[in-house]
């Protein structure tokens, strides 16, 4: 019985590691696709790419922190307190203020990023970046919806 339990634990651990590796692979594939897409859309020279990608990656990390992690923490706190419907008016006001402050920080971050980007790319390419990011996100969402529909029909 102990051997069976040990075998099952090892098997589950291996499956967990495999799933984690698959998720990392998907994330890396996503990043590679996004990098290739943006590089192609902007037609970056090697010199521009060398200066652009460190700025873009730094911005991405900070943006993710503000937009995803901080917002997720706020949503978690609301859920843990019983949900939106259980909040007092004062608590709700506090959470709205926190969310609005996070949005203001995102706008400041974007302005800072674009100010730094002006030293690396022309204004034309900065507009192309904005357009490429939006188009990439639309394509990603479209793919997600297609896959979701395909998976639901199977």
Secondary structure, 3 states (H helix, E strand, C coil): CHHHHHHHHHHHHHHHHHHHHHHHHHHHHHHHHHHHHHHHHHCCCHHHHHHHHHHHHHHHHHHHHHHHHHHHHHHHHHHHCCCHHHCCHHHHHHHHHHHHHHHHHHHHHHHHHHHHHCCCCCHHHHHHHHHHHHHHHHHHHHHHHHHHHHHHHC
